[in-house]
Structure formats: C-alpha cells, structure tokens
Amino acid sequence: MRSGSLAVGLCVLVATVAVATVPMDLGFSRGRDSVDEPFVSAQRCGVCHAEQLEQWSGSRHAVSHSNALYTQGYIDEPLTFCVNCHSPLAEQVAEVVANRPWYLSQRRRPDTVANRAPEPMADEGITCVVCHQRQGEIVNASDSGTSPHKIRVEPDFATGSLCGNCHEFEMFAASGEGLRFTGELMQATFTEWQAWQEAGGKEQCQDCHMSGGSHEFRGAHDLEWLADSIDVRTRPGRLRIRSVGVGHRLPTGDLFRNMTVEVDTGEGFTTLHRMGRTYRSETHDGDVVKVIASDTALEPGEWRQVELPEGPLVWRVRYHYGSPFDEARGHLSSDELVTVIARGHQRR
C-alpha cells in the first residue's frame, strides 16, 4: 500500500462494492474498522494453552504489527486501514494511532532512530482473542464439552471463510473525505482459493497453514515450506517451474510480492522472468488509484517455461516480499526483502 499522495490515517468509507462472499460474521471488516473486543494478552491464554502459545509466538501472526517490512510500510503510509488488520482489536488500534506523530517523523527522517511510545498490545499482532473471543465467549469450530470457557461453536471457523475475513480486501483511494474503495482487489487470496476449490481442490486454508491444528500459521516466511511450494526442472536451454500443493496463486497476498527467474552468465545476475502482479495509476472520479496492469503469478499446479541463454550459467529463483522500490532504497535488510528458493547450473 504505497502512494505518497494518499491522505494519512483516514478510515471513513464512502463507497463499497461486492467482493467474494465471506459468510461468517465475527466482526471483521476487511480493514474497514477495528474488532470491538477487549484485549487479552496471549501470555494469559498460554497459562493453559502453552503449546499453542509457543507455536503462535514463532508465527507471522505474532509479529504482524512489529515486523520490519510492515513497520516500514506503515511509516510510508500510516493509514488506520492497515492497522485494522495487522493489530485489529480496538485497544491495539488506539495505541498505534496515538503514536502516529512518531511514525510520521520516521517518514521524514528515515535514517534516524527515535523513541516510540510503547505499543504492548499492538505488538502482539494477531493475538489469540482476535479470532477466538466474541462477547465473552470463546469461538471455536467445535466444543469438546470439557472447556472451562463458554464456547460459541462456529463450524465455518475451520474453513477458509474465517481466513478470508483478513486475507482479501480492496484497493482504495484516499482523500480529505476518507477512503473510497474501488472494487479492485489489493489482496485476492480468498477468491483465488475459491476458484481452486471450484476446479476440484479439496483442502481448506487451515489444512495447509494450520496442519494438525498448529498455530504456527506456516506461509511464505517459512523458507523450507516456501521452497517446497515450487518444482523446478531443467533441460538444456530452459527451466520449467510449477507450484506444488498450493491452493491459490503463487505468489499471493501482499501487494508487491513476486518471484523472479535470474541467470548469471559470468557478469552478474539478470532477471529473465517475473511472476506476480504489476500496477499502474489511473484517475477515477478525481482520485488517483492503483489498478492491476498484469498478473503473471502461477496458477495452482501451472507449469511455466522460461527460456535460458545458451552456454554455461547459474540460475536461481528468488521470492521478493517487497517492491523493487523497497529493495533499491535500502531501508530494510536484504533478508527482510528477498530469499532464494531454488538454484542450479546449466553446464553447456
């Protein structure tokens, strides 16, 4: 979500459009508003749920507000819309909004280090109660009958309907009157997954990302898992690449994620092929908005062939978490922005 012309911190919605249906209503709004539930620390939940706490503590949900890539993005564009997904409880959002002057100061002076007022609630990111607590009840897909909590059973809690509440939302234009959503999907992972299911896919999001009920929420930042999500086969003069066991496009999610096929013939790596979305700016109703210019991400199971130059060379496939702009300006370490997920040689 990068555009220097966007107004800061406004979340007044003046238009909405229909997108993929998410039948479960747990108070999520795809960034439009905070979740109106009191904050409870994951540490308190972990007194009884130690295994889940340990798993969650190593997940991207636990650092959804505090990871460096998001922090830099929020410095660039400190919109409440972003906070409503990355630390969505009302008390979390209030902490971050109160610190907006600090974030703005870092935007103007990005090479300085300044003290930020504590954000202990927001720093828990997508904490336990974001999903599991509503109106004094614990929400779950089933009730064992032995819980000390009052359980609200939501069968859809174990389906992609839950995940779609946050992992799909629209592009927007920002002006002095607030945010106007455009209908163009900024993230379309839920719709991609629905299309895969309609084509015969069986798994729910949780079957892969929470296998065995794990709260690790494995995804693109799990490097071993990410490497296993592609199959690369080599022949003289070409690479063939496909996604493996992925029920949505690859890459998916964040706006600027992409994968590149690069080769080095002895003079440094150059990019031969890019997989992901590109955007252009257009003026709609007087507002400058992003629209998708192209989408070359891999469909589930799709084979993609990339022609290679003749002769000996080194090839690699890299996964990019940020944009070329992020990589060029150097505010984040390379480890935060890009990783190699496959590599090899062409001998002749």
C-alpha positions in Angstrom: 0.0 0.0 0.0 2.3 2.7 -1.2 1.3 6.0 -2.7 2.8 9.3 -1.4 -0.4 11.2 -2.4 -2.6 9.2 -0.1 -4.1 11.0 2.9 -2.8 9.9 6.3 -4.8 7.9 8.8 -8.3 8.3 7.4 -10.8 5.4 7.5 -14.1 7.0 6.6 -15.7 4.8 4.0 -17.8 6.4 1.3 -18.3 3.5 -1.0 -18.2 -0.3 -1.1 -18.6 -2.9 -3.7 -19.4 -6.6 -3.8 -16.4 -9.0 -3.5 -16.2 -12.7 -2.7 -18.7 -13.7 0.0 -17.4 -14.5 3.5 -20.4 -16.0 5.3 -19.0 -16.0 8.8 -19.7 -12.8 10.8 -17.2 -12.3 13.6 -17.0 -8.6 13.4 -14.2 -8.4 10.9 -14.4 -5.8 8.2 -11.5 -6.4 5.8 -9.7 -3.3 7.1 -12.8 -1.0 7.3 -12.9 -0.9 11.1 -11.3 -2.4 14.2 -12.6 -5.5 16.0 -14.6 -4.4 19.0 -13.3 -6.9 21.6 -11.3 -6.2 24.7 -7.6 -7.1 24.5 -6.3 -10.1 26.4 -2.7 -11.0 26.2 -1.6 -14.2 24.6 0.5 -14.8 27.7 -2.6 -15.1 29.7 -4.1 -17.7 27.3 -0.8 -19.5 27.4 -1.1 -20.4 31.0 -3.4 -23.2 29.9 -2.6 -23.3 26.2 1.2 -23.5 26.4 1.7 -25.5 23.2 -0.5 -23.1 21.1 1.3 -20.1 22.7 4.7 -21.5 21.7 3.5 -22.2 18.1 1.9 -18.8 17.7 4.9 -17.0 19.2 7.0 -18.1 16.2 4.4 -17.2 13.6 3.9 -14.2 11.4 0.6 -13.5 13.2 2.6 -12.8 16.3 4.7 -10.1 14.5 2.1 -8.9 12.1 2.4 -5.4 13.6 6.1 -5.4 14.7 7.9 -7.0 11.7 10.3 -4.7 9.9 8.6 -4.8 6.5 5.2 -3.8 7.8 6.7 -1.2 10.1 8.5 0.5 7.2 5.3 0.3 5.1 3.3 1.9 7.9 5.9 4.6 8.2 5.5 5.3 4.5 1.7 5.3 4.7 0.3 5.4 8.2 -3.3 4.5 7.5 -5.7 3.1 10.1 -6.9 0.8 7.3 -3.6 -1.1 7.7 -3.7 -1.3 11.5 -7.3 -2.7 11.4 -5.8 -5.9 10.0 -2.3 -6.1 11.5 -3.3 -5.3 15.1 -7.1 -5.2 14.8 -8.5 -5.0 18.3 -9.8 -1.6 19.2 -7.3 -1.1 22.0 -4.5 -2.1 19.8 -5.5 0.3 17.1 -5.8 3.1 19.6 -2.2 2.6 20.7 -0.9 2.8 17.2 -3.0 5.8 16.2 -1.8 7.6 19.3 1.8 7.1 18.0 1.2 8.4 14.5 3.4 11.5 15.0 6.3 9.2 15.7 5.7 7.2 12.5 5.4 10.5 10.5 8.7 11.7 12.0 10.4 8.5 10.7 8.9 9.0 7.3 10.5 12.4 7.0 13.8 11.3 8.6 14.1 7.6 7.8 17.7 7.2 8.8 17.2 8.4 12.3 16.3 6.4 15.4 13.8 7.9 17.8 11.9 6.5 20.8 8.4 5.3 20.2 5.9 5.2 22.9 5.2 1.6 24.0 2.6 -0.4 22.0 2.5 -3.6 24.1 -1.0 -4.6 22.9 -0.4 -3.8 19.2 2.9 -5.6 19.4 1.0 -8.9 19.9 -0.3 -8.5 16.4 -3.0 -11.1 15.6 -3.3 -12.3 19.1 -5.5 -15.2 20.4 -8.6 -13.2 21.1 -8.6 -11.6 17.6 -10.1 -14.8 16.3 -11.2 -16.7 19.4 -13.2 -14.3 21.6 -16.5 -12.7 20.9 -18.9 -11.1 23.5 -17.4 -13.0 26.5 -17.5 -16.4 24.6 -14.7 -18.4 23.1 -15.3 -19.1 19.5 -14.2 -22.5 18.0 -15.2 -24.9 15.3 -16.4 -27.5 17.9 -17.0 -27.9 21.7 -15.3 -30.8 23.5 -17.6 -30.3 26.5 -14.7 -30.0 28.9 -13.7 -26.4 28.4 -14.0 -24.0 31.4 -15.0 -21.4 28.9 -18.4 -20.8 27.4 -17.9 -21.9 23.8 -19.6 -20.4 20.8 -19.5 -23.1 18.1 -19.0 -21.8 14.5 -18.5 -24.7 12.1 -17.1 -22.3 9.5 -14.3 -21.5 11.9 -12.5 -24.4 10.4 -12.9 -23.3 6.8 -11.5 -20.7 4.5 -14.4 -18.4 5.4 -12.5 -17.4 8.6 -9.3 -16.6 6.8 -11.0 -14.7 4.0 -12.0 -12.0 6.6 -8.4 -10.6 6.5 -6.7 -12.2 3.5 -8.8 -10.3 1.0 -9.5 -6.6 0.6 -9.9 -3.9 -2.0 -7.7 -1.1 -3.4 -8.7 2.3 -2.2 -8.3 6.0 -3.0 -7.7 8.4 -0.1 -8.7 12.0 0.0 -9.7 14.6 2.6 -13.1 12.9 2.9 -11.7 9.4 3.8 -11.2 6.2 1.9 -13.1 5.2 -1.1 -12.8 1.5 -2.1 -12.5 0.9 -5.8 -13.5 -2.8 -6.3 -10.0 -3.8 -7.5 -8.7 -6.4 -5.1 -5.4 -5.5 -3.4 -5.3 -9.0 -2.0 -7.3 -11.7 -3.6 -6.2 -14.9 -1.8 -9.7 -15.9 -0.7 -11.1 -15.5 -4.2 -8.1 -17.5 -5.7 -8.7 -20.3 -3.2 -12.4 -20.3 -4.1 -11.6 -20.7 -7.7 -9.2 -23.6 -6.9 -12.0 -25.3 -4.9 -14.4 -24.9 -7.8 -11.8 -26.6 -10.0 -11.7 -29.6 -7.7 -9.5 -28.6 -4.8 -10.3 -30.2 -1.5 -8.3 -28.6 1.3 -9.4 -25.7 3.5 -6.8 -23.0 4.3 -6.3 -24.5 7.7 -5.4 -27.9 6.3 -2.2 -26.5 4.9 -1.5 -23.4 7.0 -2.6 -25.0 10.4 -1.9 -28.6 9.7 -2.8 -30.7 12.7 -4.2 -27.7 14.4 -0.8 -26.0 14.7 -0.9 -22.3 15.4 2.4 -21.7 13.5 0.4 -20.4 10.5 3.1 -21.5 8.0 3.4 -19.4 5.0 5.8 -17.6 2.7 8.1 -16.6 5.5 8.7 -20.3 6.4 11.6 -20.7 4.0 11.7 -24.5 3.9 7.9 -24.6 3.2 8.3 -21.9 0.6 11.0 -23.8 -1.2 8.8 -26.9 -1.2 6.0 -25.0 -2.9 7.7 -25.0 -6.3 9.1 -27.7 -8.5 11.9 -26.6 -10.9 13.0 -28.9 -13.7 15.9 -28.2 -16.0 16.6 -29.0 -19.6 19.2 -27.5 -21.9 18.1 -24.1 -22.7 15.0 -23.9 -20.4 13.6 -24.1 -17.0 10.1 -25.5 -16.2 8.5 -24.2 -12.9 5.2 -25.1 -11.3 3.6 -24.6 -8.0 3.1 -27.7 -5.8 0.4 -28.2 -3.2 -0.7 -24.6 -3.3 -4.4 -23.8 -3.4 -4.1 -20.2 -4.6 -1.9 -18.3 -6.9 1.9 -18.1 -6.2 2.9 -15.6 -5.0 -0.3 -14.3 -3.4 -1.2 -11.9 -0.7 0.8 -8.7 -0.2 0.7 -6.2 -3.0 4.2 -6.3 -4.3 5.2 -9.9 -3.7 6.8 -11.5 -6.8 9.2 -14.3 -7.9 11.9 -13.9 -10.4 14.0 -16.2 -12.5 17.5 -14.9 -12.8 20.7 -16.0 -14.6 24.4 -15.2 -14.3 26.5 -16.0 -17.3 29.6 -14.5 -15.7 28.7 -10.8 -15.4 26.2 -10.8 -12.6 22.6 -11.9 -12.3 19.9 -10.5 -14.6 16.2 -11.2 -14.5 14.6 -13.3 -17.3 11.1 -13.7 -16.0 8.9 -12.2 -13.2 5.9 -13.9 -11.6 3.5 -11.6 -9.8 1.3 -8.5 -10.3 2.2 -5.1 -11.7 0.2 -2.0 -11.3 -0.4 1.3 -13.0 -2.1 4.5 -11.7 -5.3 5.8 -13.1 -7.6 8.7 -12.2 -11.1 7.7 -11.2 -13.6 10.2 -10.0 -10.8 12.7 -9.4 -8.7 10.3 -7.3 -5.5 8.6 -8.4 -5.9 4.8 -7.8 -3.9 1.7 -8.5 -5.2 -0.8 -11.0 -3.7 -4.2 -11.9 -1.7 -3.9 -15.2 -0.7 -7.5 -15.3 -0.8 -10.7 -13.3 1.7 -13.4 -14.1 1.6 -15.3 -10.8 1.5 -19.1 -11.1 -1.9 -20.7 -11.0 -2.2 -23.8 -8.8 -0.3 -26.6 -10.5 0.6 -24.5 -13.5 3.8 -25.2 -15.4 5.7 -22.2 -16.6 8.6 -22.5 -19.1 11.4 -20.0 -19.1 13.9 -20.0 -22.0 17.6 -19.7 -20.9 20.6 -18.3 -22.8 22.9 -20.7 -24.4 26.1 -21.8 -22.7 27.1 -22.3 -19.0 25.3 -20.2 -16.4 24.0 -20.2 -12.9 20.2 -19.8 -12.5 18.2 -19.0 -9.4 14.5 -18.4 -8.4 14.1 -15.7 -5.9 11.0 -14.7 -3.8 10.5 -11.0 -3.2 8.5 -9.8 -0.2 8.6 -6.1 -1.1 8.8 -4.0 -4.2 11.8 -3.1 -6.4 11.5 0.4 -4.7 11.9 -1.2 -1.3 14.9 -3.1 -2.5 16.5 -0.1 -4.1 16.3 2.4 -1.3 18.0 0.2 1.3 15.9 0.9 4.4 15.5 -2.8 5.1 18.0 -5.6 5.1 18.1 -7.9 2.1 16.9 -10.8 4.4 13.7 -8.9 5.0 13.0 -8.4 1.3 14.2 -11.4 -0.7 15.2 -15.0 -0.5 16.5 -17.6 -2.9 14.1 -20.6 -3.1 15.8 -22.6 -5.9 19.1 -22.5 -7.7 21.2 -24.6 -10.1 23.6 -24.6 -13.1 23.4 -25.1 -16.8 26.7 -26.7 -17.8 26.7 -26.2 -21.6 
